[in-house]
Amino acid sequence: MIRDRLTPVFDAIVVGGGHNGLTTAAYLSRAGQRVLLLERRSILGGACVTEELWPGYRISRAAYVAGLLRPHVIRELDLERHGLRLLPRRPASSYTPLPGGRGLLLGEDRAASEASIAQFSRADARAFPRYEAVLDRATRVLEPLLDVPPPDPAHLHLRDMAPLARAGLRALGLRRDVAALARLLLAPARSTLEGWFESEPLRATLATDAVIGAWASPSSPGTGYVLLHHVMGETLGARGVWAYVAGGMGGLSQALAAAASEAGAELRTDAPVARISTHDGRACGVVLEDGTSLEARRVVSCADPARTFLELLGADTLDPAFRREIEGLDFRSPVVKINLALDRLPQFARASAGPGNGEAGPEHSGTIHVGACDLDALDASFAAAEAGRVPDRPMVELTIPSALDPSLAPEGHHVASMFVQHAPLAPDAGWQTTREEMADRAIAMVEEVAPGFASSVLHRDVLAAPDLERVFGLTGGNIFHGAMSLDRLAFLRPVPGWARYRTPIRDLWLCGAGTHPGGGVMGACGRNAAGELLRDLRGRN
């Protein structure tokens, strides 16, 4: 049988094999669509990958921790059957070691957390449960809205009413929290945290969630929402508990790929897309960098909005007003990601519960905050980056997943991730010097609280913003596919009028973190996009 050359081979081509692209491919394929996913690298997962950078050391090279992954995605795609195994970060979710040997250890054990806080302030120990309760009530209202397309106030659909009504009913229970939540969402995180707490170690530890990945300091407006965004989620039914993925973050992408393949999706690696093809104002396929042309009834891009519209599509195909909106998106990034191979665990001076014999203690299980001893230090870090300089004391988040997953490194050895900011956007000294200077300072800061750490580093892989863009296709190195500021959330993400995964180009859709509900390893963007596309198809039939 000779196929009519005008009949597309595929119902949908998904551009980009990040975790959201894989999620979209899986849902579309389960609905009977013939799907082709194209990934430019040799491995699937986008920024959610495991790479063996050095023999025997398997590294979550970009994304490094799970916790926001939506339960619907795990359940509906049967990811556990496909090999996903989450390792809850217990007993401690975070540890902040301080010069002199004291440290702040926070985790699921409320009494232990409050006792640790009480070292610095008994008033804060009493306030902390109230603070967590307010955040928990807020996230229970907001979390279900992550799993549906954002209602557009200018074009409300009947189907939007049910989730809004349910959220409204849940919000009635927040009446006594309205002032606190309004302040959290609208004010800088610094003023919110100063209103709750008096001790700097606690304030600074909590503030890191407000600025992680953002070109901002705790004193920047809008950082309160970023803080709230990072306390959402659950692991294995436990709210607020984050996890490592067994085998590294690539284990999640492999499970998603298995689910998509089982449903019939075709997944191709080493297949970089040069451009998205259009005909009569609609997307009709893609052209690969080797010149191969592939046809489809629709195209779904997992790339960020700037890369999708300004590079793969071409700015000259866009309405001028829409093009200006895309060109105005904020992709600034302060991030340097450092991956390490260690010959031993760091030992923190008088850690609260560590065994002190080279074995993993509670302080090794979660995120280790270094350099964030007070809010002034975080503000100073950002101010230096704004001035084009490497901060004297950058913010460092250290994680050691091999403390819970020994399979990641040779026996007795470990792998670690350091998420460091604030790196300048255009460093005075140039990136070749700056990336290494950031790494040297971050390692030296860990050395201050864990003597011997520097000498334990066998290998290091340093990725600054230009590297994150080059390797993982993240415009500006922005891990969220664009700023998570209040003017770029919900029905305003990525731009007003186009928040429901559709685009001005007919049959071109978005499914990446540049759409609602935004960044983080959630899978919600991919799931929501697939649902909207399938709803559109039903409406056409």
C-alpha positions, -999 to +999 in steps of 0.1 A: +000+000+000+014+034-010+007+060+016-007+093+005+022+118+009-002+143+025-012+119+053+010+124+083+027+093+097+023+104+133-006+119+152+019+138+174+055+146+175+069+155+209+100+177+207+123+170+237+126+140+259+125+157+293+103+143+320+074+164+309+078+154+273+079+117+283+048+122+304+029+138+275+040+110+251+028+083+276-006+099+281-012+105+244-001+070+235-024+055+261-052+073+244-045+056+211-024+084+195+006+074+174+034+094+190+070+100+181+093+116+207+125+132+196+154+138+220+186+156+208+209+139+234+218+103+235+198+097+267+163+104+276+152+126+304+163+162+296+175+176+329+162+146+347+190+121+340+217+099+356+251+100+340+282+080+349+306+109+346+335+088+361+337+050+363+315+037+391+300+071+400+265+077+388+254+113+390+220+131+388+237+156+367+211+184+367+178+178+386+188+160+418+159+155+441+122+145+438+092+154+459+069+175+437+062+145+414+024+144+412+007+113+426-017+112+396+013+107+373+028+079+394-005+061+397-020+066+363+012+056+344+019+028+369+055+041+373+063+018+402+057-012+379+079+004+354+108+006+378+104+038+397+115+036+433+115+066+456+138+068+486+123+092+512+149+115+527+146+104+563+152+110+591+162+146+583+150+168+555+176+194+560+207+202+581+224+236+585+258+232+601+272+263+618+307+274+627+315+262+662+298+229+658+261+237+664+237+227+637+200+230+628+184+196+620+148+196+606+128+165+597+096+145+601+101+141+638+084+173+651+097+170+686+133+166+674+129+195+650+116+218+677+144+207+701+169+216+674+153+250+668+152+257+705+190+258+706+186+291+689+152+303+700+125+288+722+100+312+707+109+300+673+105+264+684+069+272+695+062+292+663+075+266+639+045+241+641+021+270+635+041+282+605+041+247+591+004+243+597-004+275+578+017+263+548+001+229+549-034+243+549-024+266+520-009+238+499-039+216+504-059+243+487-035+250+459-021+216+451-052+203+433-049+233+410-016+220+398-033+191+382-057+210+359-052+237+332-052+272+346-086+289+342-084+321+322-106+348+338-112+363+304-124+330+288-138+308+315-151+274+305-178+254+322-153+227+330-132+252+349-160+257+374-156+224+393-119+228+403-124+264+411-155+256+433-136+229+451-107+252+457-131+278+470-147+254+494-112+244+507-102+280+510-131+287+534-110+269+560-082+294+554-101+325+566-080+329+597-049+325+576-058+351+549-035+378+562-005+355+567-010+339+532-015+372+515+018+384+530+035+352+520+024+354+484+029+391+479+057+402+502+094+393+500+102+361+518+125+380+541+098+401+557+075+371+560+101+350+577+112+379+600+075+382+610+075+345+620+109+339+635+137+356+653+167+332+649+188+337+618+197+300+613+161+291+609+152+321+589+180+316+564+174+278+561+138+284+552+147+313+529+167+291+506+135+275+493+123+310+484+153+319+461+164+285+448+169+288+411+156+324+410+174+355+401+164+370+434+173+375+471+150+369+501+144+406+500+130+405+464+092+408+459+075+376+449+099+352+465+072+341+490+054+321+463+086+303+453+089+293+489+054+280+489+059+262+456+088+242+471+068+230+502+041+214+480+042+177+472+046+144+489+064+111+487+047+078+491+017+096+508+039+115+533+033+152+528+063+175+526+087+146+524+111+148+495+130+118+480+159+106+460+152+084+430+169+050+433+196+049+406+195+087+403+170+110+387+173+091+354+154+063+371+123+084+369+128+092+332+135+055+325+102+046+342+083+073+322+100+061+290+090+025+297+054+036+303+053+055+270+070+027+251+045+001+265+017+023+254+031+024+218+052+056+217+083+056+195+112+073+214+142+084+195+175+097+209+203+115+190+175+132+170+180+170+174+152+191+159+163+220+137+129+235+132+092+230+135+075+229+102+043+249+094+019+250+066-011+274+062-006+286+098-005+252+115+023+230+127+027+199+105+059+183+116+096+189+122+129+189+103+159+173+121+194+188+120+204+161+095+177+173+071+152+145+078+116+158+075+089+142+097+052+148+093+026+149+121-009+161+127+003+182+156+036+190+174+041+193+212+072+211+224+088+202+257+114+229+251+110+263+269+089+290+252+119+310+240+136+281+223+103+269+209+091+301+194+122+321+187+145+292+175+126+262+165+097+281+150+112+314+141+103+348+153+092+359+118+063+335+119+048+351+150+024+379+155+045+409+166+026+414+199+030+377+208+067+378+198+073+407+221+057+388+250+080+358+244+111+381+240+102+397+273+102+365+294+128+364+321+153+335+318+180+349+341+197+322+362+220+324+392+227+287+393+259+267+393+255+229+396+285+211+409+287+173+408+313+155+429+328+121+435+340+117+471+362+091+487+343+094+520+313+111+537+318+146+551+320+146+589+304+177+605+319+189+637+297+177+666+268+169+642+237+164+664+232+127+658+259+115+634+278+084+644+312+101+636+327+069+622+323+075+585+288+061+584+258+081+573+240+099+600+207+119+600+226+150+588+235+133+556+200+123+545+186+156+534+197+190+520+228+204+538+227+242+538+261+259+539+268+296+539+232+306+545+237+314+582+216+346+580+194+366+557+220+393+553+244+368+538+218+357+512+211+393+503+248+400+500+253+369+478+227+383+454+241+418+455+275+406+445+261+387+415+241+417+404+274+437+404+290+410+382+311+395+410+314+360+425+299+363+460+324+360+489+300+335+505+275+321+480+245+300+490+253+263+489+229+234+490+248+201+493+231+167+489+246+133+492+221+108+476+246+079+480+240+081+518+206+065+511+214+048+478+249+031+479+244+018+443+255+052+430+292+049+440+319+023+446+318+008+481+328+033+507+327+062+482+299+087+476+285+111+450+273+146+459+255+175+443+262+211+452+235+236+440+252+270+443+241+306+438+243+334+431+265+334+400+267+367+381+249+368+348+279+383+329+309+378+352+337+403+350+363+376+349+345+355+322+329+321+327+360+300+324+374+316+355+341+322+373+327+286+372+359+273+389+360+302+414+324+294+424+333+257+428+364+265+449+345+288+472+316+264+476+340+235+485+359+258+509+327+268+527+318+231+533+354+226+545+348+252+572+321+230+588+333+196+577+371+196+579+387+173+553+359+177+528+381+194+502+406+165+503+378+140+498+368+153+464+381+130+437+364+145+407+341+175+400+318+185+371+309+223+372+279+235+352+272+272+351+243+288+333+260+287+298+267+250+304+231+242+315+220+259+283+245+241+261+240+206+276+204+206+286+189+232+263+177+255+291+176+291+278+198+312+301+204+281+322+170+288+339+159+255+355+122+266+356+120+274+318+114+310+329+110+329+361+084+318+386+074+354+395+038+363+403+033+378+368+042+345+352+021+320+371-012+302+364-032+319+336-002+343+329+023+314+322+040+316+298+021+347+286-014+360+290-040+344+267-019+313+260-017+295+293-037+263+284-008+247+265-021+258+231-002+284+211-011+309+184+002+284+158-026+259+153-017+223+163+015+235+181+013+228+218+036+233+248+042+208+276+073+219+293+080+237+326+074+271+309+037+263+312+015+260+343+022+249+370+059+256+363+093+242+373+103+213+394+101+176+386+063+173+388+051+158+355+020+181+359+028+202+328+031+171+306+000+155+320-021+187+318-010+194+282-019+159+271-053+162+287-060+195+269-048+181+236-070+151+239-100+172+249-094+194+218-094+163+196-127+151+211-141+185+204-131+183+168-147+148+163 
